[in-house]
Amino acid sequence: METPRKKILVAEDNDSNYLLIFSLLKKSYDIVRAINGLEAIEKLETENPDIILMDLKMPEMGGLEATKRIREKNKTVPIIALTAYAFESDRLSALEAGCNDFVAKPINHQQLIEVLNLFK
């Protein structure tokens, strides 16, 4: 029997970044998009994703605030921060907010796959 595909919620406001992630992962995962942190919180409820890829800098509500709010509702869903701001302080802020891991942009396909494999 075939194992069901995992669903990834991609919270990313930038179309080209989203399309890159979608093209890298569409063969292995079902992909759902949120364009800001507020939408990511809503889609957590409606889509029940297995993993969340969370951009940290988004309009209306950024990824750190969205992650904190998601953690109030769901302590277990893996959240992986995605950001172009790849300083150690940004990584620590993401982990303190409740992210499980951190991937810097531009996204390296191999690194993203390795991180996702940690949460299979």
N, C-alpha and C positions, 0 to 999 in steps of 0.2 A: 504494500500500500504506500502511496506517495505521501510524504510529509507535507503538511500545508505550508505554503510560503509565509515567511515572516513579513509583517507590515511595518514599514518605516515611515514615520511622520517627519517630513523635512520642513523645518521652520526657516525659511529663507526668502527675503524680500527681493533679492537681485535675480532677475530672470536668467541671466547667463550662468550664474553659479548654480541655480536650481537645475537648469538643463544639463549641466555637466554632471551633477550628482545623479540625476535621473538616468542619464545615458550610461553611467558607470554601474548602476545598481539594478536597472529594470529587469535584467535577465534572471536575477536571483531573488528579488524582493518585490512586494507590492508597495508602491510609493504613493503617499498622500502628501499634499503640500499645504502649508500655512504660510501666509505672507507677513505675519507679525506675531508677537508673543500672545496677544489676546486671542487670535485665531488658533494658535497652537493649544491654548488651554481648552478652548471649545472643542477642538478636534480630538483632544485626549479623551473626552467624554463620548463623542459620537463615533470615532473610528477605532478606539481601543488599540493603539499601535503597540508593537512589541519592542520597538526602539525609537528614540527621538534623536534626530540630528538638529541641533539648535544653534542657529546663527546668533551671535551675541549682540550685534548692532542692527536693530530693526526699528522702523517707525512705530508709533503708538505705544508699543511696549517692547523693550529689549529682551534679549534671551536670558539675562541674569534674573530679572524680575519674574519672567514667565517660569523659569526653572524653580524659583522659590515657591511660586504659587502652585505649580504642578506637584511639588514635593509635599505640599499640605494635603493634597488629594490622593497622591500615589507615590509611595516611598520606594517602589520596586522597579518601575519601568526604567531601563537604562537610558540616560540622557548624555549624548556626546556633544560637547561644545564645538562649534565651527567658527573660527574667526581669523581675520587678517591681522589682528593685533596679537602677535604671538610672543609677547613678553612673559616672563615667569610670573609677574604680578597678575596678568590676565588669566593665566592658567590657574593660579591659586584662587582668584576671585570666582572662576567658573566652578572649581571643585567645592569651594565654600558655599556657593549657591545651591549645590546639590547635583552638579554634573558628575558622571562617573568617569569620564575621560575627555580628552581634548585633542582636536585635529586642527592644525594651522592651515590657512589658505595661503597661496593657491593649493588646492587639494591634490595630494599625491594619491593616486589610485591604490597603490600597494599598501600605503599606510592606512588608508580608510578601510580597506578590506581586512587588514590585520586587526584593527580596532573593533570592527563589527564582529569578527570571529570570536573575540573575547566574550561576546554576549550571546552566543548561540545557545 
